[in-house]
């Protein structure tokens, strides 16, 4: 009886909750399809691969409808969070090594869910190192920042800047962590990044989950 009540409450809360990550990725891939926005899906903070599974599903679904396919890139240390050093990252809930999940286990999970592994590229290593490796990356259609920390989000935003285009969707999964403090976490990283890149502006797209927020990117080449 208690389990039945628990499941019922969980289902009610799911329906009452703000837009979920499944919903935001559905909206984002549909948006790219209907606008014929080509480019890759970039995710920073893969953990167990749940978001990649969702992204792969909607990419396959809408590529059939609109003919726009997106290569998927997933970046993660696969060793959990890096050392918590900066004041912008101080939080009672985060600690070194949290959210650890091996790359091999992630690949196994993606395979078990029927993901197209030929279209998914997992890049391992802490962002401070892995994002410095030169590769021929594509322009970004959708970017998912899901790395909790200011330092990680800062590194991800710096990396993705040259790959952004007008209309790119930029999602922050942990926007309202740190009690919504704009001087910490992903919010602080975003505001610092915008300050350093006056050619870039963002407008609200959709909120999702209890902590996520997404934006549409605009680039003014004359503002550089």
C-alpha positions as CSV (number, residue, x, y, z in Angstrom):
1,X,0.0,0.0,0.0
2,X,2.8,2.4,0.9
3,X,4.7,1.7,-2.3
4,X,1.5,2.3,-4.3
5,X,1.0,5.7,-2.6
6,X,4.6,6.5,-3.1
7,X,4.4,5.8,-6.8
8,X,1.2,7.8,-7.1
9,X,2.7,10.8,-5.4
10,X,5.9,10.5,-7.6
11,X,3.7,10.5,-10.7
12,X,1.7,13.5,-9.5
13,X,4.8,15.4,-8.7
14,X,6.4,14.6,-12.0
15,X,3.3,16.0,-13.8
16,X,3.3,19.1,-11.7
17,X,7.0,19.8,-11.9
18,X,8.3,22.4,-14.3
19,X,9.6,21.2,-17.7
20,X,11.7,18.1,-17.4
21,X,15.1,17.5,-19.1
22,X,13.2,15.1,-21.4
23,X,10.9,18.0,-22.3
24,X,13.7,20.5,-22.9
25,X,15.6,18.2,-25.2
26,X,12.4,17.4,-27.0
27,X,11.8,21.1,-27.5
28,X,15.5,21.8,-28.4
29,X,15.7,19.1,-31.1
30,X,12.3,20.0,-32.5
31,X,13.4,23.7,-32.6
32,X,16.6,22.7,-34.5
33,X,14.7,20.6,-36.9
34,X,12.0,23.1,-37.8
35,X,14.6,25.8,-38.1
36,X,17.0,23.6,-40.0
37,X,19.7,24.4,-37.5
38,X,22.5,22.1,-38.3
39,X,25.4,21.3,-35.9
40,X,26.3,19.0,-33.0
41,X,24.8,18.4,-29.6
42,X,27.4,19.0,-26.9
43,X,27.0,17.8,-23.3
44,X,29.4,18.7,-20.5
45,X,28.8,16.4,-17.5
46,X,27.6,13.0,-18.8
47,X,27.6,11.0,-15.5
48,X,25.6,7.8,-16.2
49,X,24.6,8.9,-19.7
50,X,20.9,9.5,-19.1
51,X,20.8,12.8,-21.0
52,X,22.7,11.3,-23.9
53,X,20.2,8.5,-24.2
54,X,17.4,11.1,-24.4
55,X,19.4,13.2,-26.8
56,X,20.0,10.2,-29.1
57,X,16.3,9.3,-29.1
58,X,15.1,12.8,-30.0
59,X,17.9,13.3,-32.5
60,X,16.9,10.0,-34.3
61,X,13.2,10.9,-34.1
62,X,13.5,14.4,-35.5
63,X,16.2,13.6,-38.1
64,X,13.6,11.4,-39.8
65,X,11.1,14.1,-39.7
66,X,13.3,17.1,-40.7
67,X,16.4,15.5,-42.2
68,X,18.7,17.3,-39.8
69,X,21.1,14.9,-37.9
70,X,23.3,16.0,-35.0
71,X,26.6,14.4,-34.0
72,X,26.6,13.9,-30.2
73,X,29.6,14.8,-28.1
74,X,29.7,14.0,-24.4
75,X,32.5,15.3,-22.1
76,X,33.1,14.0,-18.6
77,X,36.0,13.1,-16.4
78,X,34.3,9.8,-15.6
79,X,36.1,10.3,-12.2
80,X,33.4,12.5,-10.7
81,X,33.8,16.1,-9.7
82,X,37.3,17.7,-9.6
83,X,38.7,19.2,-6.3
84,X,36.4,21.9,-4.9
85,X,38.8,24.9,-4.6
86,X,37.1,28.1,-5.7
87,X,34.8,30.1,-3.5
88,X,32.2,30.1,-6.3
89,X,32.0,26.3,-6.0
90,X,31.7,26.0,-2.2
91,X,28.6,24.0,-1.5
92,X,27.6,21.6,1.3
93,X,26.5,19.0,-1.2
94,X,29.4,18.8,-3.6
95,X,32.7,17.0,-3.0
96,X,35.7,15.7,-4.9
97,X,34.9,12.5,-6.8
98,X,31.1,12.9,-6.5
99,X,29.1,11.6,-9.6
100,X,31.8,9.1,-10.6
101,X,30.8,6.6,-13.3
102,X,33.3,4.9,-15.6
103,X,33.4,5.6,-19.3
104,X,33.1,1.8,-20.0
105,X,30.0,1.5,-17.8
106,X,28.5,4.6,-19.6
107,X,29.0,3.0,-23.0
108,X,27.4,-0.2,-21.8
109,X,24.4,1.7,-20.7
110,X,24.1,3.6,-24.0
111,X,24.3,0.3,-25.8
112,X,21.7,-1.3,-23.6
113,X,19.3,1.5,-24.5
114,X,19.9,1.0,-28.2
115,X,21.8,4.3,-28.8
116,X,23.6,4.8,-32.1
117,X,27.1,4.6,-30.8
118,X,28.5,5.6,-34.2
119,X,26.9,9.0,-33.7
120,X,28.1,9.4,-30.1
121,X,31.6,10.5,-29.1
122,X,32.6,10.3,-25.4
123,X,35.6,12.4,-24.5
124,X,37.1,11.6,-21.1
125,X,39.2,13.7,-18.8
126,X,38.7,16.7,-16.6
127,X,37.7,19.8,-18.6
128,X,40.8,21.7,-17.7
129,X,42.8,19.2,-19.8
130,X,40.4,17.4,-22.2
131,X,39.0,20.6,-23.7
132,X,42.5,21.8,-24.7
133,X,42.9,18.8,-27.1
134,X,42.6,20.1,-30.7
135,X,40.0,18.3,-32.8
136,X,37.8,19.1,-35.7
137,X,34.6,19.8,-33.8
138,X,31.4,21.0,-35.5
139,X,29.3,24.1,-34.9
140,X,27.0,23.7,-31.9
141,X,23.2,23.4,-32.3
142,X,22.5,22.4,-28.7
143,X,24.7,22.7,-25.7
144,X,23.9,21.1,-22.3
145,X,26.0,22.4,-19.4
146,X,25.4,19.9,-16.6
147,X,28.6,20.2,-14.5
148,X,27.4,21.8,-11.2
149,X,30.6,23.8,-10.6
150,X,31.6,27.3,-11.6
151,X,35.0,26.2,-12.7
152,X,33.8,23.4,-14.9
153,X,31.0,25.5,-16.5
154,X,33.5,28.3,-17.1
155,X,35.9,25.9,-18.9
156,X,33.0,24.4,-20.9
157,X,31.7,27.9,-22.0
158,X,35.2,29.1,-23.0
159,X,35.6,25.9,-25.1
160,X,32.2,26.1,-26.8
161,X,32.4,29.8,-27.7
162,X,33.9,29.5,-31.2
163,X,31.5,26.8,-32.1
164,X,28.3,28.7,-31.2
165,X,26.1,30.1,-34.0
166,X,23.1,32.3,-34.2
167,X,20.2,30.3,-32.8
168,X,22.3,27.8,-30.8
169,X,20.4,26.5,-27.7
170,X,22.3,26.8,-24.5
171,X,21.0,24.8,-21.5
172,X,22.2,25.0,-17.9
173,X,21.0,22.1,-15.8
174,X,22.2,23.5,-12.5
175,X,21.2,27.2,-12.9
176,X,19.4,27.4,-9.6
177,X,21.8,25.5,-7.5
178,X,23.5,27.4,-4.6
179,X,20.1,28.8,-3.7
180,X,20.0,30.6,-7.0
181,X,23.0,32.7,-6.1
182,X,24.2,34.6,-9.2
183,X,27.7,34.8,-7.8
184,X,28.1,31.0,-7.7
185,X,28.0,28.0,-9.9
186,X,26.7,28.0,-13.4
187,X,25.0,31.4,-13.1
188,X,28.3,33.0,-12.2
189,X,30.1,31.2,-15.0
190,X,27.5,32.4,-17.5
191,X,27.5,36.0,-16.4
192,X,31.4,36.1,-16.5
193,X,31.4,34.5,-19.9
194,X,28.9,37.1,-21.3
195,X,31.0,39.9,-19.8
196,X,34.1,38.5,-21.6
197,X,32.2,38.0,-24.9
198,X,30.2,41.2,-25.6
199,X,29.5,39.9,-29.1
200,X,27.2,37.2,-27.5
201,X,23.8,37.8,-26.1
202,X,21.2,35.3,-24.9
203,X,17.4,35.3,-24.6
204,X,15.3,32.9,-22.5
205,X,14.1,29.7,-24.2
206,X,12.6,27.4,-21.5
207,X,13.0,26.5,-17.9
208,X,13.3,22.8,-17.0
209,X,13.3,20.6,-13.9
210,X,13.6,22.5,-10.7
211,X,17.1,23.8,-11.4
212,X,17.5,24.2,-15.2
213,X,17.2,27.2,-17.6
214,X,17.9,27.4,-21.3
215,X,18.6,30.2,-23.7
216,X,18.9,31.1,-27.4
217,X,22.2,32.5,-28.5
218,X,22.7,35.5,-30.7
219,X,26.1,36.6,-32.0
220,X,26.8,40.2,-33.1
221,X,30.0,40.0,-35.1
222,X,30.3,43.8,-35.1
223,X,30.5,43.9,-31.3
224,X,33.8,42.1,-31.0
